[in-house]
Amino acid sequence: MTEDRAVLLLDEPTAEELLAEMHEPGVSEERRMRIRERVVEMHLPMARDIARRYLHRGEPLEDLLQAAYVGLMKAINGFDPSLGHSFRGYAMVTMTGEVKRHFRDRTWAVRVPRLYQERRSELNRLVADFTQELGRFPTIAELAERMRISEEEMLLTLDASAAYSTLSLDAPLGADDDAAALGDVIPDEDDELATLVDREAVKPLIDELPPREKNILLLRFFGNMTQAEIAAEFDISQMHVSRILRKVLDQLRNELMAEAPAERDGT
């Protein structure tokens, strides 16, 4: 019985094959609906796993599952099988992003250490003053220097202000409604990777990364680990993890941009 089931699983079409069929001309709407249902069924365990990773943040599991499900449907509708890459990786990034967006939209609050609550108001004022003074957003190093704290403490303060407070990422930092929002000064690495992962050319570039950088990148975006968890895994600081991720993302983006003109010249 077990062997028969294994054979059936091997013979079953992959998500990529099913979605390729869904995009073929002449496929009936009923067949497309069945394909969507099957791909959803295949990836529900992953959606549940992603939702459970965020349970410690205080939201009901049902709400997290719903957000992950919405992300899965977006991944199914947005996946381009002609690019030839894995649907699983694409779906994981999309579902994780949707769960995080759920928290942002809800502007939920949990207990934040008093120290970070006090720093939050100072941070809002400082960013507003800085952008008005110099006409640009401050860097983490500049904010840390102004607040007389380390860059790692500055990252923790930004995390507390952005993810664990009632302050919306879309709320203006200054009195003017057109002022910059806090979300504008916090890089969204998941959005960057979602863009990169949609490019077939990024696969060999990731494979060529040094082992540590490659592992950190994969753990962050495909293993759904936080920067703090990765820092503990590699026995380095969270600031170091953040710098590595920023460097790797910039490197991948630059290499993709460098390849684009060469591709055009070759056509």
N, C-alpha and C positions, 0 to 999 in steps of 0.2 A: 504493500500500500504506500509506504514511504517512498520507494523508488518510483512508483507510478506518478506520485504527486510531484516528485523532483523533475521527472520528464515533462510533465504538463507545464511546470513553471518555466522550464528552459524553452519550451515551444511557445510560450505566451509572448505576444508582442511587447516590446519595451515602450516606455512612455514616449520616447522620441519617435518611434515608428508609428504609434497611434496618433500623435499630434501631426506628424507629416501627412498621414492619411486625412486627418481632419481639414488640412489646408488644400487638399486636392480638389480641383474643379469637378463639379458634378456629384459630390457627396451630399446625400440628403441631410436635411436639418435634423431628422430623427437620428440618423447615424452619428452626426456631430454631437448631439446631446448624449448619446450612449458613450461616446469616446470620452467626453468631459467627465461623465460619472465614473468611468473606469479609472481615469487618471487620478481623479480625486480619491477614489477608494485606495489606489496604490500608495498614495502619499499622506493619507490621514495619520498613520503612526508617526511620521516625521512632524506633522502639524501639531500633534499632541505633545511630542517631545519638546518642540520649540516653546509651546505655551507653558509647559510645566517649568521650564527654565526661569520664567519670570514670576512664578508664584510667590517668591519671597518679597515681592514689591507690594503685596497687599491687595491685588485685584482678584476678583472671583475667577476661578478656572474657566467657567463658562464664557465669560467675556473675552478672556485671552484666546480660547479656542475659536471663538467667532472671528476675532481679528486675524488669527492665523489662517482660518478658512478663507476669509476675504483675500488675503495675500496669495493663497494657493490658486484661487480663481483668477486673480490678476496675472499670475505667472502663466497659467494655462492659456489665457487670452493673449498674452504678450510675447510668448515664446516663439522664436523663429527657428524652425527645425532645419532650414536651409544652411544655417551657420555651422551645424554639425557638432555643437557642444552639448554637454550633459544638461538635461532638464533638472535633475536633482539639485545641482549646485545653484542654478538660476532660481529654482523654487525656494530653496533655503534662504537665499538672500532676500527675496521678495517677501516671504512670510515673516522673517525676522524684522524687516523694515516696517511691515504693517503692524506688528505687535508694538514696536517702539512708537509708531505714529499714534497708536491707540492711547498710550500714556500721555503723549504730548497734547493730543486733542482734549483729553479729559482734564489736563492740568491738575492731576491728582497730587495729594500731599501725604507724606508719611513723616514719622518723627525724625527730624534732622537735628544733629548735635547743635547745642546753643551757639557754639563758636561759629559754625557755618551760617546760622541764621543771622548773627551779627555782621558777619562779613558780607552777606548777600546785599544788604542795603548799601554798604560802602562800595561794593563792586558795581552796582547799578549806577551810582553817582559818578564813580571814577570813569567808567566806560563812556558815559554821556559827556563828561567834561573833556576827556581825552579826544574823542572824535570831533568835538566842536573846536577844540584848540588846534589840532593838527590836520583835521579833514580826512582822517582815515581811522580804521579800527586799530586798537592796540594789540600787540602781540602778547602771548602768555608771559614772556620774559619781562616786558614793560609793565604789565599789570602786577606781576610779582614784586618788581622793584618798587613800584609806587605804594604797594600795600605792605612792603617790608616783610615778605614771607618767601619761602622757597617756591620754585616753579612747580614742584610736586604738590605742595599745599595749594597752590593756585589752581591746579587741575582739579583737586578735590573740591575746592570752593565752586568752580564752574560746574562740576557735576552736580553738586548739591543744589545750586541755583537753577540749573536747567532741568534736571530729571526728578528731583525730590522736593519740589516746592510748588506753591500755588502760582508762582510767577510763570506765565506762559512764555514760551520761546518766541511767540509772535508779539508780545507786549512791548511797546516802545520803551527805550531806556531813559528817554528824556521827557520833558513836559510836552513837547511837540508830538502830535500823533504821527507825523512823518519821520520821527527820529528812528535811528537804527534799533533793531530788536536784538535781544541777547542771543537768539539763535543765529544771528548773522556773524557773530564772532566766534562761534564754536564750530569747528570743522565737523562735517558729517561724513565719517569714513565709509559708512555703509552705503551711502548714496554714491560715493566715488567708486566703490567696488562694484556696485550694481551696474554702473556704466562700463567699467572695465571688463566685467565678467561676460558682458554681452558681445565681446570681441573675441573671435576665435584666435587671433594672433597673441592674446595674452597668455595662453597656456604654455607655450615653450618658454616664454619670458619668466614665468613663475618657476618652471622647472630649473632654470639656470641660476636662480637665486642661491646664495650661500645657505647651507642647511638650517642655521638658526633663524635667519630672516624668513625663509620659506615656511618653517614650522610655525613661527609666530603669526605670519599672515594667515595660514590655513586654520590655526586654532581660533584666531579672532573672528574670521568671517565665515568659516565653514564648520568650525567646532562650537560656535556661539559662546566662547569664553570671554569674560570681561578682561579689560586690561589688568585689573588687580589680580585676577586668577592666573593670567599668563605670567605676570611678574613673580608670583609665588612659585609657579612651576619652574621658571628659569632662574630663580633666586636673584632677580634684579629689581630695580625700582620701577614703579608704574610710569614715572617720567621717562625712563629709558625705553620702556615698551612703546610709549606714545611716539617718541622720536624715531624709533625703528620703523613703526608703521607709516609715519609721515614720509620718511625717507624712501621706503619701498614703494609707496603709492606714487610719489613724485617720479621715482625712477621708471616705474611701469608706464606711467602716462607719457613721460618724455620719450621713451623708447617706441611707444606706439605712434607718437606724433612724428618721430624720425623715420619710421617705416612707411608712413602714409605717402609722403612725396615719392619715395622709391617705387611704391606700388603703382602710382599714377604714371611715373616715367616709364615703367615697364609695359604699360598697356598701350 
